[in-house]
Amino acid sequence: MSADATAQIENTFLSLSQVEREAIITHGAAMRLSSLKQRLFLAQSKVRSFEEKYRTTLKKTEPGRASRSGGIRDARGLYNVASLGGGSC
């Protein structure tokens, strides 16, 4: 967005009453919160799916927990990092 367009939007916003500006900000914050909650839900679903598929926790796959063979250990054995759906690092 150009500097002129930004300045025009700012000036228009500042010309509104305090109540109208607060309503706009409150509405925008509510929309952002809703979007973030949706993203959190999706991320949590993906983590659960990963943990069920590989029968391990995401915490166990954190750096520093990999074995020397390039895999990740859990209670059942060794998982190859390449098979965890990544590709190269």
C-alpha positions as CSV (number, residue, x, y, z in Angstrom):
1,M,0.0,0.0,0.0
2,S,1.4,3.4,-0.9
3,A,2.3,6.0,1.8
4,D,-0.5,8.3,0.5
5,A,-3.1,5.6,0.8
6,T,-1.9,4.7,4.3
7,A,-2.0,8.4,5.3
8,Q,-5.5,8.8,4.0
9,I,-6.8,5.7,5.9
10,E,-5.1,7.0,9.0
11,N,-6.6,10.4,8.7
12,T,-10.1,9.0,8.0
13,F,-9.8,6.7,11.0
14,L,-8.6,9.5,13.3
15,S,-11.6,11.7,12.1
16,L,-14.0,9.1,13.6
17,S,-15.3,9.5,17.2
18,Q,-13.6,7.8,20.0
19,V,-16.5,5.3,20.3
20,E,-16.3,4.4,16.6
21,R,-12.6,3.9,16.7
22,E,-12.9,1.7,19.8
23,A,-15.7,-0.3,18.0
24,I,-13.5,-0.9,15.0
25,I,-10.5,-2.0,17.1
26,T,-12.7,-4.2,19.2
27,H,-14.2,-5.9,16.1
28,G,-10.8,-6.3,14.6
29,A,-9.4,-7.8,17.8
30,A,-12.3,-10.3,17.9
31,M,-11.7,-11.3,14.3
32,R,-8.0,-11.8,14.9
33,L,-8.7,-13.9,18.0
34,S,-11.1,-16.1,16.1
35,S,-8.5,-16.6,13.4
36,L,-5.8,-17.5,15.9
37,K,-8.1,-19.9,17.7
38,Q,-8.8,-21.7,14.4
39,R,-5.1,-21.9,13.7
40,L,-4.4,-23.3,17.2
41,F,-7.1,-25.9,16.7
42,L,-5.6,-27.0,13.4
43,A,-2.1,-27.1,14.9
44,Q,-3.3,-29.2,17.8
45,S,-5.1,-31.5,15.5
46,K,-2.0,-32.0,13.4
47,V,0.1,-32.7,16.5
48,R,-2.4,-35.3,17.7
49,S,-2.5,-36.9,14.2
50,F,1.4,-37.0,14.2
51,E,1.5,-38.5,17.6
52,E,-1.0,-41.2,16.8
53,K,0.5,-42.1,13.4
54,Y,4.1,-42.4,14.8
55,R,3.1,-43.6,18.3
56,T,5.4,-41.0,19.9
57,T,5.0,-37.5,21.3
58,L,6.2,-34.4,19.5
59,K,8.3,-33.6,22.5
60,K,10.3,-36.7,21.9
61,T,11.2,-35.5,18.4
62,E,12.8,-32.3,19.6
63,P,16.4,-31.6,18.6
64,G,18.9,-33.4,20.9
65,R,16.7,-36.4,21.2
66,A,17.7,-38.0,17.9
67,S,19.8,-41.1,18.0
68,R,23.2,-41.4,16.2
69,S,21.6,-43.3,13.4
70,G,19.5,-40.3,12.4
71,G,16.3,-41.7,13.9
72,I,14.1,-40.8,16.8
73,R,13.6,-43.3,19.6
74,D,10.4,-43.9,21.5
75,A,9.1,-46.8,23.6
76,R,8.6,-49.0,20.6
77,G,11.9,-48.6,18.9
78,L,13.6,-46.4,16.2
79,Y,11.8,-44.2,13.7
80,N,13.7,-42.9,10.7
81,V,13.6,-39.1,10.6
82,A,13.1,-39.2,6.8
83,S,9.9,-41.2,7.2
84,L,8.3,-38.6,9.5
85,G,7.1,-36.7,6.4
86,G,9.7,-34.0,6.3
87,G,12.1,-34.1,3.5
88,S,15.6,-32.6,4.0
89,C,16.3,-30.1,6.8
